[in-house]
Amino acid sequence: MDISGVMRVPGRRGAALALAVLMLGLTAGGVATGGVALAEDRAQAADLARRSGAVHAALTTTMQRYADTMHDLAARTATGPDPATAVAAVAADRLPGAYQLLIIGADRAVHHRRVLDGTTPPDQPRLRPGPDLLRALDQARASGRLVAGPPHLLLADLPLPPARRQPAFELAAPQPGPRAGWVVVSIRARDLLDAALHGAGVSGVSVALTAAGAGQVAHWSDGPPARAAAITADLGVAGQSWQVTVHATTPSDGAGPATAPLTMLAAAAVSTLAALIVLVVTAAHRAAAARARADRAGRTAAERRAEQAEQAARDREAELTGLATTAAESLHAPLHAIAGFTELLRDETPGLGEASHGFLDRIEQSTTRMLRVVDELRAYTDTMDQALRPEPVDTERLTLEVVAAHLDTHTGTRPSIDVGELPVVTADAALLRQVLEHLVDNAVRFVRHDTAARVRISAAEAGPGWWRIEVADRGIGVPEEHRARIFAPFHRAPAADGYPGTGLGLAVCRRIVDMHGGEIGVTANPGGGSVFAFTVSATGVTVPDALPALSAF
């Protein structure tokens, strides 16, 4: 194209137009730079608020889990004949960061002690609390609630080098009833912070935990702060008001810190270039470029919408799982307390009439049913993030233990359970026990009324490196159209109406078997009933991420 021909005609008009384009571009660049800077600040503030919320939620959930566990344990040890058994039943992961758990009598004698950090400190026959801890015990007794003591150094940590020492604190829960003692747990604050944040999958933050009058109690970080901005929020710790301060250690998902200057530089460059070529770019070229930009922007917007929809689905699933977990954990301790106080009222209240005993029986039965629902809901949500601990497991011995425990607690017509020769497999023993417990319980429970259950448990090879475990029954059976659907959460076949259950047991089984890389299914048992079967790796075989092709159920 002959540019001189174009430039010759407009002359000054072309220069003025070029200057106008340049000035307009620089002005627009300045406005855009200010907008980008403001958007960056807002994006960083929103990102920091999201991270701070995740930290606060993780710590609040952890402290609620402590409160529920300790009130539950206080109720059990107050009414149960063997506190040691109740203490031993508490899973260590329910008390993250805990050093030791004590059952203290009213005279402050240590009735039972469990050390949770793997050390073997000297015995402690009697609690010798300082003034602050003594005040916390008195407050717990007076209020009937969980109370936190002030931060301090544990005696067990004094021999450690200063760099390895960390502040700790105690939580005290009063026992109800005549024993009038306490359940006391000692917690290292840094270990608590680490376990709570790692357990919730929180990253990209630097967290400082402070207590009133004690300064910083613990600090956790996965890197140096990426920017100076921080958010400080109050954190309730068993009646005490602590604070948690959060910095971000990684950049936010929005624009980086150099985006605003680069926007201005780019605006200046583009404006200058536009001023030089404005007289030679045709309307057709500009239209084509505009259409191309619109197409690219449309595709980008569609991709963003798809990503946002996928992220929303993931967030919704996580929200529902969190809601189920929180509901189960919040109900567990109150239900145990109701059961404990019902038993205490029945045993220690003379003169109750027949009607009163009937009401207590109904309360106990309803509480037992609710506890079963809560336990199954907790089992279902716990398996979502639980890590496998595969090891050689003797399934025959494990099955016999499950059957013996079931027969010991079974009421009504005694079932017939035949356990065949079963193999040694590679699995997580605790999770495999849950699968067998659910399948045996279903086989015994879902039978026609006034009919003794007949169950056969056997095994067969299911391919190289795999075993197939079968639990066959003579129960009510599962219609063919429901055999795939009964492993979904809360689904129950119509024939199961009138039988107790939540519809979560088989869903828990499927999730555990999936975690092991196996398959689970049900077929009809010739002559009546069902055969539930699942596959599991043979001993010496690494648990795979996915199951190789096996014969269908």
Secondary structure by P-SEA (a helix, b strand, c coil): caaaaaaaacaaaaaaaaaaaaaaaaaaaaaaaaaaaaaaaaaaaaaaaaaaaaaaaaaaaaaaaaaaaaaaaaaaaaccccaaaaaaaccccccccccccccccccccccbbbbcccccccccccccccaaaaaaaaaaaaacbbbbbcbbbbccccccccccbbbbbbbbbbbcccccbbbbbbbcaaaaaaaaaaaaccccbbbbbbcccccccccccccccccccbbbbbbbcccbbbbbbbbbcccccccccaaaaaaaaaaaaaaaaaaaccccccaaaaaaaaaaaaaaaaaaaaaaaaaaaaaaaaaaaaaaaaaaaaaaaaaaaaaaaaaaaaaaaacccccccaaaaaaaaaaaaaaaaaaaaaaaaaaaaaaccccccccccaaaaaaaaaaaaaaaaccccbbbbbbcbbbbbbcaaaaaaaaaaaaaaaaaccccccbbbbbbbbcccccccbbbbbbbbcccccccccccccccccccccccccccccccaaaaaaaaaaaacccccccccccbbbbbbbbbbcccccccccccccccc
